[in-house]
Structure formats: structure tokens, C-alpha cells
């Protein structure tokens, strides 16, 4: 996927149904890259795609990885995370993901099944993944803020 192409836009059940039948069994066995764009629509791309490319280079409301499974003849989200080092979305971005999944009429969990906590170091400006509640920069050792601060518009 090239920047500018963007992922496959999913704004309805019909959009998802058309997209999912084009996926191979090997593709379905792995998570997909997803973003929720500023238009509130879900965009999907193969896992090896960069989130920024999936978004067509645009800003997003959320991003991560997502897996699907078929349940009693309906598609459902089996796993979903905010794991995107390109956008570093906050865990609160689930509030944008849920309505996008609902628009596609996909059964879904009540939140991210795997949450990734991102912070930018105020001293060295590096992006960090906070592990086990340890809010210390892995690059310079400075304390990381308790609140999300990776907003690319600031």
C-alpha cells in the first residue's frame, strides 16, 4: 500500500461484506491494520501496511490492529488494539472506534482487548510505550506524564 491510496473504507455492513470476501484465509488468520478517519469511517488494510498509509496520510481519530471471526453467520471483532506507533493513539480513542464498528454492524468487545499506553517524553521528545505502569522514558530516564501527550497537532 502506498501513501495516498488509503485503506479500504468501511462505513456500512455492505462495505464490510464486500471487503471481507476479498480476503484470503491467510490474511484472515492475521490482524489487519485499521484507522478511524476524521470522517468517522473505519479503514482496513493488510497487517503489514503502515497506519499512516492506511489513512492516506491524513489525521485519524484512532488507529491500531484488528482481527475478525465469523460467529453464527455474522462477523465479529475478536481482538482490537490501539497499537500504532505511527499515530500513538490514546486508549480513550475507543470512543471513536466503537461507533465505526457499529456502523459496519460488527459485533465487538466493549473496549480495546489490548491497550497500549503511549507517552511523549517532555525532555527528549521521544515516543514511549509505557509498560507495567512504569512512566519513565526508556531513552533518557525522565518521568513521563500521567496524561496522554502524543497529539501530533501540538
N, C-alpha and C positions, 0 to 999 in steps of 0.2 A: 504494500500500500504506500502510495506516495503522498506527501503533504499536499493538501488541496483536494484530494479525492474524497476524503472523509469516509467514515464507516457507513454501513447500511442503516438508513433512517427507519426507525420503528415507532410509529405513532398510533398503531391500532392492532387489533388481533389479526386482521387480514395481512398487514405488513409483516408481522412476525411469522404467520403461517407460510407466506411466500418465501421468506428468508430461510426458515428452518429446513424446508425440504431441499434446499440447495446445499446443505452442509453434509459432508461425508461423515461416516461413522468415526473415522479417526479424528476429525475436527470436533465432533460432539463429545469425544472422550476427554477433551481438554477444556479448560476455561477459555472464554472469549474476552477480549478487551472491550470495555464499554465506556461510554461517556454519556452524560446527560447535558445536552447543549442548552444554550441560552433560550432556545425555542421550546424548552421543556421536553423535547423528544429524546428517546433513547437511541444511541448509535452503537452498532456492533461491528466488530472486526475480528479477524483471526488473532489468537493469543500473541503471536509474535509481532503484532502491529504495535507501534508506539501510540500512546494515548493522544499525543498532540496530532499525529497523522489521522487517527480515528475521528478527531474533532475538526479536521480540515484546517488546523492551525488556529481555530477560534477559541475564545474563552469558554469555559464549561462551568456547570453548577456542581458536578460530581464526576468522578472517574474511578475505574477500578477493574476488577476481573469478575466474571460471572459464569456460572455453569447452569445447564438446564437438564431436566429429566422429564420423561413422559409419565404421567400418573393417571390411570383410568381414562386414557384417551385425551387428556389435556396436558399442556406443557406447564411446567412449574420451574421456578428458580430453586436449584438445590444448594448452591453456595454463591455468595456475593461478598466482595470486599471492596474497600476503598484504596486498595494497593495500586498506587500510581505515582511513581517517582517523578513523572513529568509535571503533574499538577499538584501533588501532595494535598489532596482534599481532606478536610476535617471530617471527623466521624459524624458530625451533625449534618453532613450533606446527605445522609439517608433521607432526610425530609424532602429532597429533590428526586431521589431515586425511586421511592415508593410510588408516587403518582405516575411516573413514567412507566413503571412496570404495570400499574393498574390500568393505564390507557391501553396497553397491549393485552390486557385481560390474562395476565400470567399470575398463577398462584405464587406467593412469595413469603419469605420469612418476615418477621416483624422488625428486623434491623439487619445490619451487616452481620454475616455469620463469622467474619474475621475482620476485626477493626485494627487499622494501622494508625498510630498516633504520630503525626508529623509536626516538627517544630523547626524554625529557622533560628540559628544561634544569633543573638543580638551583637555578639562581639566579632565573630569571624564570618558571619553571614551564611555559613554552610547549612544545608538542609540535613536534618537528622530524623531518624526513626527512633522513637522512644520505646525502649524495651523494658519490660518488668517495672514500669513506673519510675525508672531512673532518668530524671530530667537533667542530664548532664551531657554537654556536647562531646561527641566522640572525637572531634577534631582538635578542640582547644581546651576542653575541660571546664568551660564556663557553664553556669547554670542556665537551663532553658526555661522559658516562661511557661506557666501552667496553662495559659490560653493559646489556642491556635494562632499563628502569626505568619503563615506562608502565603498570604494573599498576594498574587502577582501584580495586582493593580496598585500596590503601595510600595 
